[in-house]
Amino acid sequence: MTQSGAQQPDGLELRRILGVGDAIVIGLGSMVGAGIFAALAPAAQAAGSGLLIGLAVAAVVAYCNASSSARLAALYPASGGTYVYGRERLGVFWGYLAGWSFVVGKTASCAAMALTVGAYVWPGQSHVVAVAAVVALTAVNYGGMQKSALLTRVIVAVVLAVLASVVVVCLGSGAADTAHLDIGASGGAGGVLQGAGLLFFAFAGYARIATLGEEVRDPARTIPRAIPLALGITLVVYAAVAVSVLSVLGADGLGRAAAPLADAVRAAGVPALVPVVRVGAAVAALGSLLALILGVSRTTLAMARDRHLPGALAAVHPRFKVPHRAELAMGVVVAALAATVDVRGAIGFSSFGVLAYYAVANAAAWTLRSTPASRVVPAVGLLGCVVLAFALPWVSVGVGAGVLGLGAAAYGIRRWTSARRP
């Protein structure tokens, strides 16, 4: 294999149209999404009064992952993200395993986000709405990256406005109690780590910037700037929302909440804001789904180019310059999942797959020529990914490990059959 920055055959290259601002917005659209509306309650249930500690742990691991991804993306500015980095730095198998983890885990995330849209828009027909959302956003992505980036800007603006309203209402209400913010660890160390693993689900979208490397202008400069900026903005938003909701509901109340942000504004004495929060959650989920489909289709494109997936999926549309077959294939698979699966199981499985993906990214960053001090970040990131992955609920760990094992077995069988051919 050549370095992934190498040119593709004529007609197969994607169009470089995204600047720093566009890349940051796409990263924000991936992170400041439905995760903050859904992940706080199960994380509080696991971590108890240690929720803010869990948020800090998730942020540290996310920062390490983002730093490693940014360094690698500057060297390998092609579609595929850690699939490419693992292949180039660690070998073909590790790149394949990262790509497999990403595609499978994020396909589950797509289904979870689509179902979140359905749950907020029309709870009685959530599966129908979910499928419709997948079809609509696949069509938007098919029309070209410029349309996707524009829609993402609108979604991010709406979601940030809703979250700002929640923070102001909760912190300014008479129901706010600073005693609820006492930092402890009533869930124990294991509970805090499990909470961090669940909260990581809401942070993981910065990979979308790296997976779109082939569509970013001046990627060696743009990607390393966009990833930490998007992550930093997201961390500030999440910390503000977590503190404001905790101040009203407390850790126990937050852990029991079915719709934590809606419950928080209701407890703050502003029930009129509840419908706005519901709309914000639906829009946030749409933003996450849009960015997820973008990222999964680009990793599918990269793996298809290397024949780890059917070669037909490597096609790029001659007019729109997007991987149209990969996008359509992902749309069909996600729509089928959204019609049949449960959102809670999808989130746990997705978290395991994404943490495995970033473990490979950190291991790849460790191999870069650098000083011993600069290896601290990928070392901490790798250790953090492994610890958080195995701190998740045992069902998620078991299913996730099993699916990764199936992917590894498929790779081994493919290599064995290829070697036996005359």
N, C-alpha and C positions, 0 to 999 in steps of 0.2 A: 504494500500500500504506500502511496505517496502521502506526504503531509497533507492534512485535510484542507489546507488553504489552496490546494492545487485547483486549476481550472477544470470544470466539467466540460463534456463535449458540447459543441455549439447547440444552442436551443434548450439546454438543460439547466442553465443557471437561473437562479432567482434574482429578483431586481432589488438593488440596494437603495432603499428610499427612506429608511428610518434614521433620524438624528437622535441626539442625547435625550431631548424632551420626549420624543415618541417612545424611546426605549424605557424611560422612567415610567411613563404613563402605563405602558403594557405591563411592566413589573408591578405597579400599584394595582392595576386591574386584576392581576393574578392573586395578590396577597390581601389587599383591602377588599375582600369579597365576603362570601357567605360564611367563611370560617369564623370570623369574629362574631357573627350572629348565632352560630351553632356550637362552637368549640368551648366557649366559656363554661357552660353548664356541666358537661361531663368532666372537664378539667377540674372544676371546683369540687365536684363530687369525689374525685380521686385525691386531690391535693388538700382539700379543706382549707384551713387558714394559710396554708403554704402556697396558695394560687399564685401570688405575685412572685414568689421564689421560683415556681415552675415557669412562669413567663420569662423571668430573667435567664433561667437555664436554657429554655428554647431559643431565646434571642442570641445567647452566646454561641450555641451550636450553629444557628442560622448564619451568624456573622462569619464564623470560620468557614462554613460551606460557601458563602457568598464570596469571601476573599479568595478561596482556592479556585472557584469557578471563574472569577474575574481574571486572575492571572493566566489561567489556561485558555480562556476565550480570546485573550489578546494574542496568543500564539497560534490558535487554531480557530479562526473566525469563519467557521462553516456551520451549516445546519447539523443538528444532532447533539450538541452539548456534550455531556459526559460520555455518551456513546463514542464520540470521536476522541475525547481526551483519554479515556481508558484504553482505546485501541492503539493510540499513538504512543502513550507513555508506559503502559503495562502489558500490552499484548492484545491480540484479537479476542481471546476469550473474555477478558475483563471488560473490554468495550462492549462486546455482545451482551454480557450479563447486566451491565449498566443500562443498555438500551432496552433489554427485555424487562428489567425492573421498572423503568420509566413508562414504557408503553402499557404494560399490564396495570401497574399501580395507578397511572393517571387516567387510563380508560375507566377504571373504577371511580376515580374522582369525578370524571365527567358525568357519570351516571348519578353520583351523589348530588352534584350541583344541579343537574336537571330536575331531580326529584325535590330538591329544596325549592326551586322555582314553583313547581307544582303545589307543594305543601302550603306556600304562602299565597299563591294566586287563587287556587281553587282546591282546597283540601279534599273535597269529595271525589275529585277526578285528577289527583296529582299525577298519576302515571300518564294520562292522556296529555296533560299540559306539558309534562316532561318531554315526551316524544316530540310534541310540536315545537318546543324550544330548541331541541337538538336539530331538527330539520331546518328551522329558520336561521340559526347561527351557522350551520354548515353552508347554507346558501350565501350568507354574508361573507364568510371566509373564502368561498369559491370565487367571489367577485373581485378579490385582490386585497393585498395587504393595506393599501391606503384606506379603503372603506373600514377595515377591521380596526385600524389605529384611530380613526375618527370616532367610531362608535364607542371604543374603549374610553376615549377622553370624556364623552358625555356620561358614561356609566360611572367613572371615577368621581366626577364632579358631584353627581347626585348622591352617591354613597357617602362621600366625605361630608356633605351638607347634613345628611341624616345623622351620621355619627356625632358630628359637632353639636347637633340639637340635643341628642341623648346626653352628652357630657354636660352641657350647660344646664339642662333641666334637672338632672340628678344632683349635681354638685350645688345647685342653687336652691334646692328644695329643703323644707324643714325636716324631711325624712332622712336626710343624709346624716350619718353618724361616723365620726372618725374612729370610734372604737372598733368598727368593723374592719378597719384597715390594719389592725395589729398583725404584724408578720409573725407567723409561727409555722408549725408543720404538723397540724393535727392529723393529717393523713399519713404521717410517717415519711421516711426517706423514699420508700418505694412508691407511695402515693404521689409525692412531689414529682418524681421522675416520670410516672405514668401521666400525670397532668401535663408535664413538659412535652412528652411525646404526642399527646393529643393536641396541644397548642401548636406544635410544630406543623401540623396539617395546615394551619392558617398562615404560616410564614413561608411555605415552600415555593411560592410562585416566582421567586426571582430567577429560577432556572429558565423561565420562559424567555428572558432576555438573551441568555446564552444560546438556547436552541434556535433562536432566530438570527444567529450570527451571519448567515449568508445574505440577509436582507437589511443589514445595518451599514450605514455609511461610516467609513473609517473605523472599522470594528476594533482595531488595536487600541484606539483612544476612547471610543464611545462606550464599549461594553464595561471596561474597568471603572469608568465614571458612573455609569447608569446603575449598576448592580448595588453598590453600597449606598448610593443616594436613595434609591427606591426602598431598600431595606431599612435605612434610618428613618425615613418618613413613616413607614409602616409601624416601626417599633414605637414611635412617639404616639401615633394614633391608638395602637392597641393598649399601651400603658394608660393613656387617658381614659379610654373606654372601660378598662378593667377596674381602675380605681373608682370611677364614678358609679359603676354598677354595684361594686362591692360596698360602697358607702351607703347604698340604699337597701340592698337585699341581704348583705352579709354573706359569708361563705356558705352557710347551710341553706339559706334561701336561694342563693344562686345555683347551688348544686341540684336543687329540686325543680328549678324553673324549666318549663317546656320551651318557652320563647324568652330567654333571659333579658334581652334589651326591651322587648315589649312589656314584660313584667316590671322591669325597673322604672320605666316612665309612668306606668300605672301606679306603682307604689309611691312614686314621687308626687302624685296628685295631679298628673296631666294626662288623663285617659284619652283626650282628643288627639294626642300625638301617636297613639298606638297604631292607627291605620297607616300613618306616615312611615313608622318603623317597619311595618309589614311590607309596604311597597319598597322601602329601601333594601330590605332583605332580599326580595325577589329580584330587584335590579342588580344587587351585589352578586347574587348567584348567577345571573345572566352574564355579568362581566367575567366571573371566574370561568364559567363554561366556555365563553368565547376564547379566552386566553388558553385554556386547557386544550381545546380542539386544535388551536394553532400549534402549540408545543408538541403534542402527540403526533400530529401529522408530519411535522418536520423531522422528528426522530425516526418515524416510520420511513420517510423519504431516505434518510441517511442509511438506515439498515437495509433498505431495498437496493440502494446503490451497491452495497457490498454483498448482495444476494443472501443476507440472513433472513430476509423476508422476500416474498415474490417480487421479481424484478419489474413487473408491470406497475408496481406502486411507486417506482422512481420517476414516473413521467411528470413533466412540468408543462402546464398549459401554455401554448404558444402565444396567447393574447394576454391572459391575466398574470402569467409568470408565477403561478402557485402550484404546489404539488396536488393537483386536482384529484387524481385517483386515490392518493393516500387520504385526503380529506373526506372523499365520499365513502371510502372503506371504513374510516373511523366513525363517520356519521351513522352508518348502518349498524355497526357493532354497538355504539353507545345508545342508539335508539332502542335496540333490542334489549340491552341491559336495563335501560330506564323503564321499559315496559314490564319488567319482571322482578327486579331485585329490591332489597330493603336498603335504605340509605345508611343506617347505622353500621351494618356489616361492611359496606363499601368504604366507609371512612377509615375504619381500623385497618383493613387490608391495604388501602392506599398509603397510609402512613408508613407501614412496614416497607413497602416497595420503594417509596421515595427516600427513606433513610438508607436503604441499601444502595440506591443510586448515588447519593451524596457520599457514602463511604468510599465508593470507587473514585469519585471526584477528588476527595482529600488524599487518597493513596496516590493518585496520579500527580497531584500538586507536590507531594513529598519528593517526587523524583526530579523536580526542576532544579537546575543548578542555582544554589543559593547558599546563604550563610546558615550556620546551625540555628541561629535565633529565628530566622524566617521560616524554619520548619516547625516551630511551635504551633502555629495556627493550623496547618493541615493535620498535625498529630492530635491536637485537641479536638478538631472537627471529626476525625476518624473515630476516636474513642467515644466522643459524644453520640455519634450516629449509632454505633453498636450498642451502647448502653440504653439509649432511648428506644431503639427498635425492640430490644428484648425486655424492656419495661412495659411494653404495651400489653393489653389483655391477652391471655394465653391463646385464645381462639385466633386472634389476628396474627400472632406469632406463628402458630402452627400452620394456618392456611397460607400465610405469606411465604414461609420457608418451603412449604410443599410446592408452591407454584414456581419459586425460584429454582428448586430442584428439578422440576419438570423442564424448565427452560434450559438448564445446564445439560440434562440428559438429551434433549433434542439437539443441542449443539454437538455433543459427543457422537451421537448417531450419525448426524450429517457429515462430520469430519471422517468417521470411520467408513461410511459408504463411499465418500469421495476418494479416500485413499485406496480402496479396493477396485476402483474402476480402472480398466486397462488404459 
